[in-house]
Amino acid sequence: MSAHSFRRDVLTRPVFAWARKALPTMSDTEREALEAGDVWWDGDLFTGNPDWSKLLGTPVAVLTPEEAAFLSGPADQLCRMLDDWRINWELRDLPPEIWNFLKAHRFFGMIIPKEYGGLGFSAFAHSEVIRKLSSRSIACAVTVMVPNSLGPGELLLRFGTKEQREHWLPRLADSREIPCFGLTSPEAGSDAASMIDQGVVCRSVVDGKDTLGIRLNWHKRYITLGPIATVLGLAFKLYDPDHLLGQEEELGITVALVPTDTPGVEIGRRHLPSLQAFQNGPNQGHDVFIPLGNIIGGPERAGQGWKMLMTALAAGRGISLPSLSAAGAAFAAYTTGAYARLREQFHIPIGEFEGIQEPLARIAATAYLLDAARRLTCAALDQGHHPAVIAAILKSQATERMRVVVNDAMDVHGGKGVIDGPLNYLGNIYRAIPVGITVEGANILTRNLMVFGQGAIRCHPYLLEEMMALSEKDREKGLERFDRAFWKHVGHSLCTLLRAGFRNWTGGRFAPAPLAGAATGYYRQLGRYSAAFALLTDMALLTLGGALKRKEMLSARLGDILSELYLLSAILKRWQDEGRQDSDLCLVAYAVESGYETIETRLDQVLANLPNRFVAAFARLVVLPLGRERRGPSDSLRQRCARLLLEPSETRDRLTAGVFLEGGDDGIGRLVRAFTLVTQAGDIARRLRHAHVRDRHIARQQNLITDAEDRQLEEMEKAVAAVVAVDDFAAADIASVTPMLHR
């Protein structure tokens, strides 16, 4: 007997038999989700020994001249046309001139190649457009977002037949067709497999001809653009009881195109998501007949809908909502810093209070981090990757962190952010937050089940291969396949144990790192934590096996560690790509220190709750030998970050680049003007404070300021008063803007 045969038959076979029994049943939707997209930097993080040259060698996402011209041309022009108060409270819709502008400039065709009449933009350009529009109007941004994300366009590009692409894509690009996609139903939200929307393969006479097609019945809800769509991408379960296509009766989830003027389709009613005015609503179909050729990709794609959706979502989920979230954080950074600089209490700017500096620092660092992660993910997408796990990380983390910083912004603004009206530039973003948290995979589900649950299988170097071997119908073939993967896994685990032990007992000082100046040590620490994460992953899988799938709190904490590792990698990549700006380093340090604290907290929580206490004690000795050492950013670091938002600087400009901050006499226009005047008069104001003079008239009488300075201060005071002012209405006017809410 050869050594290989001995290992396989004597050592591996009992493990193989045990694992086949322990392996939980994998549903078709789970399998298809795992097969969707691909693995990129997340795979390196799972090895416990990331290759930093791979990260730093990723080309920086850049705009082409044509894309840059679109952003400074039609995108800026559109932003100047938008009046968010009128859209949300008066019209409850985009006005006709905005719809016409969007269609004329092909905003709905950004992802469609030029050969089909679209703009053919990169993922980064797509993201930049959404980011800019989001800083001006959530309703407009979401309206543009949906046709360029999960919808018929993306699905047709990836899976459509030649005839389907040639017919539909030009019509989508020039907005002759307005698309939407129907997935969610009352019975099936996150659990798509439970949908009862169905189609039955049958024959029907259409235009006098016997036609093979599908008879559809469905009820969908929460469908953006649904009330006005002309073509509906529909997900449903397909059945073939008469075996018109083959021997199978239950073909599975399928996606097809349904023109909304087809008899039996009901659209038009609207939802009002968190008082946001973008078009969103339910739709239904009763005995709707479509030709079999309406299946996206043709009849051969019948039953492949879930895999198609997950593949498309791997790209769209990494662009749309992260771009909106990054815009929200950058907008909060600009507005909150400016307001904290010009708003005074107790005769000093509120930004000088440490209680205000704490949220200001968090806002600034989060804005830097989210844009770093957005750019890195766009760079990966533009290189041809479709990292499903990273897209899930980014969507959930970006929207959650946007929630934190917008709450911070509201706290700093106080009553200014609470009183609604045309002068309130924060209230609508605040109301829109639950929409981002909920759509494209609710964050609770994403955190508890997807990030680590999908990531552990998909990104681990050997686990997916082992699972595929265990599910082989040919037992001997499966054993041979499992034997190869299993012993590689064993070797990997032993190396990870030694690596994690060495790096954690030496404080990460000897972990590999590129020569990155002041950031070199940060790479070493991430290498340390990556090794700890990889070890803990293997130990959790070893001790819990298939039961880990049901330990959602453990899975969520491990997912948090993976998320932090990715986000902090993006931070370091951005700082390197932007030329290692010394003035930005405090933002890097804040984000890194905060991330370290989260990682160690989650490591500690996993170890405290791992059911096998012996393994938990051993793992704690390896990965947290000195316990939790990180306590987050210091107070002095928080103060340095906060001050970046209080004065004009190149760092502040980098934080808010690409955000639309122009305005006339609306709230943001007044804020921009007042901040400019306040910072220009900063030296004069400080001179008066040192002289203990508060009134500029007295200062002029005492010759502390010149006539020109007096006029400058007067202009500044008027501008500040205009910002501090809030809206008020006649009672009749209040009633006139809310009649819909009382129906």
C-alpha positions, 0 to 999 in steps of 0.5 A, a space after each residue: 500500500 502506497 503512502 498516499 493510499 494509506 493516508 486516504 484509506 486509513 486516515 482520511 476515510 473516517 474523517 470523510 465519513 464523519 464530515 458527510 454526516 455533519 455537513 448541513 444540507 445546502 439549499 439550491 439558493 445557497 449553492 447558487 449564491 456561493 457560485 456567484 461572483 468571485 474572490 479577490 482581496 477577501 481571499 488573501 485576508 482569509 489566508 492569514 497572510 495577505 500579500 500586500 504587494 497585491 493590494 498596493 499593485 491594484 491600479 488606482 480607479 481613475 476617470 477618463 476625460 469623457 467621464 470627467 467631462 460628464 461629471 463637470 457637465 451634465 451631472 453638475 448641471 443636473 445638481 443645479 436644477 434639483 430642489 429637494 424640498 420641492 421634490 419631496 414635499 410639494 411634487 412627491 416626484 421628480 419634476 418633468 424637466 428633471 425626468 427629461 434631462 435624465 433621459 436626454 443625457 442617458 443617465 439611465 444608460 451609464 453601464 450600457 456599452 456605447 455599441 448599444 447607445 449607452 455611456 459605457 462608463 466604468 464602475 468608478 465613473 458610475 460611482 462618482 455620478 451616484 455620489 455627486 447626485 446623492 449629495 444633492 437629492 436622494 430621490 434623484 440619486 436612487 432614480 438613477 441608481 436602480 437602472 444602473 444596478 440590479 435590473 434588466 440592464 445588468 442582467 441582459 449584459 451578462 446573460 442576455 441572448 444576442 437578440 435580447 441585447 440588441 433589442 432591449 439595451 438601446 431602448 434602455 440606454 435612451 430611456 424609451 424603456 424605463 426598467 424596474 426589477 421585481 424580486 421582493 414579495 410579501 412572502 419572500 424578503 431575504 428568503 427568496 426561496 420562499 417566494 410563491 410568485 410562479 410561472 407555468 410553462 404552457 401554450 397559448 394563442 398569440 396573434 393567431 399563432 400557437 405560442 410556447 410561453 409562461 403563464 405568470 402570477 405574482 405579487 411584488 412590493 418595494 419595487 423602485 421605479 415600479 409605478 412608472 416602469 415600462 418593462 419589468 424584470 421579474 423573478 419567479 419560480 418556474 414549473 413545467 407540469 406538462 414537460 414541455 421543456 424536459 423531464 423536470 417539473 420544478 425548474 427553479 427561480 427564473 428571471 424574465 422580461 415582462 412589458 408592463 402593458 401586457 394584459 394582466 399586469 397591474 402597476 401604478 400604486 406607490 409606496 412612500 419609503 421614509 418620506 422619500 419621493 423616488 418612485 417605488 411601489 407594488 405590482 401584480 400580475 394575474 394570468 400574464 402570458 409571455 413568450 418563452 423567449 422573454 426569459 433573460 438568456 433564453 429558455 436554456 437559462 430557465 431555473 438559473 435566476 438566483 445565480 444570475 441575480 447574485 452575480 449581478 448583485 455582486 457588482 451593483 451592491 458594491 457601487 450604488 449604496 456605498 456611493 450614496 453612503 460615502 456621499 452622506 459621510 462627506 456631506 456630513 463632514 463638510 456641513 457639520 464642520 462648517 456649522 461647528 465653525 460658525 455657530 457660537 455658544 458662550 462666545 466661542 465656536 461650538 467646534 472648540 468644545 471637546 463634546 463637539 470634537 468627538 463626533 466631528 472626529 468620527 465624521 471626518 475619519 468615517 468620510 475618509 474611510 468610506 471613500 477609501 473603501 468605495 474607491 478600492 472596490 470600484 478599482 477591483 470591479 474595473 479590473 474585472 473582479 466581481 467580489 460578492 463578499 466584499 460587495 456585501 461587506 461594503 454595502 452593510 458597513 457603508 450604510 451602517 457607518 453613514 447612519 452613525 455619522 448622520 446621527 452625529 451631524 444631527 446632534 451637532 446641528 441640534 434644532 437646525 437639523 430638526 426643523 424641516 423646510 428648504 433651509 434644512 440640508 440634513 433632515 432628508 438624508 436623516 430620514 432616508 437612512 433606513 432605506 439604505 440599511 434595508 434594501 439590497 439585503 437587510 444589514 441584519 441578514 448581511 452581517 449575521 449570515 452573509 459576510 462570514 457565512 458566505 465568506 468562510 466557504 467562498 474565500 477560505 483556501 480549502 473549505 469550498 473544495 472540501 464541501 464540493 468533495 463531500 457532496 459528490 455523488 460518487 463516494 470514492 471520487 469524493 473521497 479522493 478529492 476530499 483527501 487532497 483538499 483536507 491535508 492541504 487544509 491541515 497543513 494550512 491550519 498548522 502554519 496559521 497556528 504558528 503564524 498567529 502565535 508568533 505574530 501575537 506574542 511578538 505584538 506583530 512587530 515582525 509581520 511582513 509589511 511594505 515600506 510605507 513610511 509612517 504606515 508601515 506598522 499598521 500593515 504589520 498589525 493587520 497581518 497580525 490580526 489577519 492571522 488571528 482571524 484565520 486561526 479562529 475561523 479554522 477553530 470555529 469550523 473544526 469545533 462547530 462544523 455545520 452548526 456554525 451556520 446556526 451560530 449567527 452571533 458568532 458568525 456576525 462577530 467573525 464577519 465584523 473582523 473580516 469587514 474591519 480588515 478589508 476597510 483598513 486595507 482600503 484606508 492604507 491603500 488610499 493613503 499610499 495612492 494619494 502620496 502619503 499626505 502627512 496632513 491626512 495621517 491623523 485620519 488614517 490613525 483614527 480609523 486604524 485605532 478604532 478598527 483595532 479596538 473593534 477587532 480585539 473586541 470581536 476576538 474577545 467576544 468570539 472566544 468568550 462564546 465559543 462552545 468548546 471551552 478548551 479550544 477557546 482557552 487555547 485560542 485565547 492564549 494564542 491570539 490574545 495573550 495579553 488580553 484586549 490591548 486597544 482602546 480606540 483613538 486617543 483624545 488628542 488624536 480625536 481633536 486633531 481630526 476634528 480641527 481638520 473640518 473647522 478650517 479650509 485645507 487640502 485635507 478637507 478638500 480631499 474629504 469632500 471632493 466630488 460632493 456637490 456644494 454649490 447653492 444659491 440662497 438655499 441652506 447649503 448655499 448659505 452655509 458655504 458662503 458663511 463658512 468662507 466669510 467666517 474663516 476669512 475673518 478668523 484673524 479679526 475675530 481672534 484679535 477681538 476675543 483676545 481683547 475681550 471685546 464682543 461687539 464690533 461697534 465697540 471694537 471700531 470705537 476703540 480702533 481695534 478694527 478698521 472700517 474695512 474690517 468692520 464691514 467684513 465682520 458685518 457681512 459675516 454676521 449677516 451670513 451666519 445669521 442666515 445659516 442659523 435661521 430655520 424655516 417657519 410656515 403659516 398653518 395653512 401652508 403646513 397643511 397644504 404640503 401634507 395632504 397625502 399623509 392623511 389619506 
